[in-house]
Amino acid sequence: MKKLFKNIFYFVKELAGENHYQRYLKDAQSRHASHKLMTQKEFYIHQIEKKWNKINRCC
């Protein structure tokens, strides 16, 4: 039963995007060890800007 709740909690965190920063850290450290990593705040601001600073219309 505990494993079920753990899996559900993980799934909800994935849907909410809470694990994106952790994935970014792992990926950035393995690929770009010399680059400065973004803070969690910088990362989420970057994600929001990437999502909303483009044309979001059909026509």
N, C-alpha and C positions, 0 to 999 in steps of 0.2 A: 504494500500500500504506500509506503514511504517513497519507493522508486517511482510510482505512478505520479504522485504529487510533484516530485522533483522534475519529471519529464514534462508535466503540464506547465510548471513554473518556467522551465527553460523555453518551451514553445511560446508562451505569452511574452517573455522577454524578447524573443526573436521577432515576434510580430510588432512589438512596440519599438524595436530598433535599439534596445539597450545594449545589445552585444556587438553593435557595429564598431564601436570604439576599440573594444578588445581585439576584434579581428584586424582592425587597422594597425594596431600596435604590433601584433604578431607579424603581419605582412610587411610592414615598413621596416621592422628590425631585421627581417631575413633578407629583404631585397635591397634596402637602402640604408645600410648601417651607418654611413657617414652623414646622412641628412639629419637635420634637427626635426624631432618629432613634434607634432602639434599637441597642445594641451587638450584635455577633453572639451573644454569650452571652445577653443579654436576649431576643433574638429566639428562640433555640432553647428557652429556658426557657418563654417565652410559648407557643410551638408545642406543647411537651409538656403544659403545663397545659391548653391548649385541647382537646387530644386526650383527656386522661385525667380531667379534672374535670367529667365529665358522667355520666349514667347509662349504663352500658355493659352492659345486659342486655336480654334479649328480653321478659321478663314483669314 
